[in-house]
Amino acid sequence: MSLHVSPPQVPAIVEGMVSHTRRTPLVHRFRYRHYQWLVDLDDLPHLRWPLSLLARFDPADHLDGGRLGGGIRGDLDRFLAQRGVALPTGTKVLMLAHARSLGHVFDPLTVFWCLAPDGEVVATVLEVHNTYHGRHSYLVEVDDTGRAVVDKQFYVSPFNEVSGSYAVRLVLDERRVAVAIRLLRDGQTVLDAAVSGSPIPATSRSIVSTFARHALMTYRVSALIRWHGVRLWMRRLPVVARPRDLEEAVR
């Protein structure tokens, strides 16, 4: 059976929590308030100034960086076509991502849902960014419960080697949008990460109020990732050497 979803009205702000639990070789946890945007790639928000300072979607921040034209949607269509996936006419692509805010964005995980007019999930792509300006995209095949497994192929953290697999669970409905990822290696859970929130329509009022509650969040995301990395380093968690080629499998 294929997965069918009933997505919320977009553009939407998805406000909730992000959590991360490292389970081995030492335990380290964090949980923070968080928000992302859920948008239609064919109808991206183009906010007027000064709201445009708070949220902007730039092709340079995703996939192939808009190198060949067509924006983020053009990059995604080419990524899928090169992997043998042709999207049917009428397919809508929803993107869960951070917006560039006050000139900065760092998006650890972007999710693209490709939806047929009846809500069937035709394809799903996960785009992972790391703090070394690299990114990698995974085409995942979800089952009728929104679950998938994909081999890890990209260096994300200096404390994790490029091995093992990700067990993924995706939720997209009118009341909840969520992504949960578990890194498995040799039958053992290495870490769990998740984002989850409730979507609300992205009006001028909700954009301003959400920004006020999460001031400078895009900067805070970058800072907190580095802060937790320092804490792990101070606890003498072994560091894995970084490969040279970090931006791959996005074209």
Summary of the structure (lengths in Angstrom):
residues: 251
radius of gyration: 17.6
end to end distance: 29.4
largest distance: 52.5
contacts: 770
relative contact order: 0.21
helix: 18%
strand: 39%
